[in-house]
């Protein structure tokens, strides 16, 4: 495992790290977690972690655009992580998926969840669960670049990558 290199910017504040390991692999090594065959995980388990991975990526994009009031950032994040927004994103992403990714997505989409969305149609909720399962799968597999490529395509198609702190650029 490569060590991350601390770089310092103005006033000794840390800047970006280079040579950073994949987070899931780093956590497995750091905490002595076993490498598991991801095909054995239930799609809802993959969606459980994928939901937060997707949320973290969206929030990172929003924060990295520049400092903004937290209530504005939270509103933008809520919009992007909603089941409806995720469902619309899958319209763009589905044709881009490999056979393996499509199978993970479909397992997530077809999984029988004990919970239901209060704010979205059932079909959107299930489609969003499929996207979250895919996000969890790619994250745990250490395929962060593929995950971000897909999410970038989905966010770009939705026009979300052109906004800066709530204003179109």
Residue pairs with C-beta under 8 A, 6 or more apart in sequence:
1 21
1 25
1 26
1 29
2 19
2 20
2 21
3 19
4 17
4 18
4 19
4 20
4 21
5 17
5 18
5 19
6 14
6 17
7 14
7 15
7 16
7 17
7 18
8 14
8 15
9 15
21 29
22 142
22 144
23 139
23 144
24 139
24 140
24 141
24 142
25 142
27 33
28 34
28 35
36 140
38 46
38 137
38 140
38 141
41 136
41 137
41 140
42 111
43 104
43 107
43 108
43 110
43 111
43 129
43 130
43 133
44 108
44 111
44 113
44 129
44 133
45 136
46 104
46 108
46 132
46 133
46 134
46 136
46 137
46 140
47 108
47 111
47 129
47 130
47 132
47 133
47 136
48 132
48 136
49 136
49 139
49 140
50 108
50 131
50 132
50 133
50 134
50 135
50 136
50 137
50 139
51 81
51 132
51 135
51 136
53 135
53 136
53 139
53 147
54 81
54 86
54 131
54 132
54 135
54 151
55 77
55 81
57 147
57 148
57 151
58 77
58 80
58 81
59 73
59 77
61 155
61 161
62 68
62 73
62 76
62 77
62 80
63 73
65 163
65 164
65 165
66 164
66 165
68 165
68 166
72 165
72 166
75 166
76 163
76 166
79 85
80 155
80 160
82 119
82 120
82 128
83 117
83 119
83 120
83 124
83 125
83 127
83 128
84 120
84 121
84 124
85 158
86 124
86 127
86 128
86 131
86 132
87 120
87 123
87 124
87 127
87 128
87 131
88 158
89 131
89 151
89 154
89 155
89 157
89 158
90 105
90 127
90 128
90 130
90 131
90 154
92 153
92 154
92 157
92 158
93 131
93 150
93 153
93 154
94 102
94 105
96 150
96 153
97 105
97 134
97 150
101 134
101 137
101 138
104 133
104 134
104 137
105 130
105 131
105 133
105 134
106 130
107 130
107 133
108 129
108 130
108 131
108 132
108 133
108 134
109 126
109 127
109 129
109 130
109 133
110 126
110 130
111 126
111 129
111 133
113 125
113 126
113 129
116 122
116 125
117 124
117 125
117 128
120 128
134 150
135 147
135 151
138 144
138 146
138 147
138 150
139 147
152 161
155 161
159 168
162 168
162 169
163 169
